[in-house]
Amino acid sequence: MHSFEHDTGASRTVFGTGTLSRVPAELGRLGGRRALVLSTPGQRGLAQQVAAVLGDAAAGIFDGAAPHTPVEVTDVALARAGVLDADSLVSVGGGSTTGLGKALAARTGLPHLVVPTTYAGSEVTSLLGETADGEKVTRTGPEILPQVVVYDVALTTTLPWLVTVTSAVNAMAHTVEALYAPDRTAETDAMAVDGLGALAAGLRSLRRDPDDLDARGELLYGAWLAGRCLEAVGMGLHHKLCHTLGGSFGLPHAPTHTVVLPHAMAYNAPAAPEAMRAAAAALEVDDAPSGLQALVAELGGPVRLDALGFTLGDVPRAADLATARPYPNPRLVERDGIVALLTHATQGTTIQPTGTRVDAGGAVPADLATQPPHQIEENR
Ligand code: NAD
């Protein structure tokens, strides 16, 4: 079981089991004495638990966080923070709650502590996607990055199995795209390989024993590394597609990532063979795209977009949106290829092995992306 403290730039991480008890002291380090505790409606019980641990340092709870950070919700939460005279923010939950905390922190300058309970990774990024008038706009800035993240493995044991699988594959997507990002470094390669391996191993172990706390620890550890990959390098085709499907078609975030990732990997595999070899080694499969798709199916995760509400009739518009502007990706993004990819993802076509092999030791990638790094923030 991992247990450590790690500071990266302006963001401090406390990782372990039972670390919820550390939240009052960590909030105190930020100068917080009257925190507004944030959650989704479904996680109000958890928010109450955090507020109880904080005692007098909790000013109140706002449990209205919603997916894709709608600005109307942020406005209501902002008013509540004002009424309660809150001097700090504590987000407890998944990416939806963290998004609300980031939106409030960016507007108020209040210090922000996050207790993540999914594997989305948003807690360690300076990215924020907000929805206004049905359109999701993403921005980035130092004021968005939460100052402290307290990971408590014990708080993730209540995650339903399906959310566990889809959220872990969402995290895997950050690591896979980091392996072929044009701005990757030896450090991000190492984080990506380690994170992907921890996520795959954690899922397999948890499948065998749903009460395996070490497996939950591996998953959260992998999510931390994956989130740092997302923060450190530009994402490619996969994140662009999922951003489009979530933002313009209302598809659910983590399940969409889960269906699309193997197909995006299959598309990119010919142009990123070393990244795929490293991914295959970390996943412990012979071929990364088909092996991941088979793993998701074996774990009972979603494998087709039409089960998530997307239709073949939506494919042309989605392909137009996803190819409208250039972004870094190892393989040229061409509309015909994207139409085929989305058609396969919609129908759940079984991916064939691309022929990539696992080298002993699993080398890290050396192949370089060739397209210019435009609009990186939009793709995450
Ligand atoms: P989510 O926050 O909506 O949570 C998914 C579900 O899990 C919800 O129903 C929630 O109530 C439930 N849940 C959370 N913790 C639980 C627990 N401990 N026990 C039981 N149930 C629990 O979804 P998500 O996938 O974590 O986040 C998705 C959102 O985050 C999207 O809006 C996405 O755009 C955003 N995101 C942002 C970034 C970034 O860097 N800005 C990165 C990843 C995701």
Residues whose N, C-alpha, C, O or C-beta is under 5 A from the ligand:
A	BS01	NAD	T40 G42 Q43 P67 H68 T69 G93 G94 G95 S96 T97 T117 T118 A120 G121 S122 T125 L127 L128 G129 L155 T156 T158 L159 P160 V163 H253 A254 R380
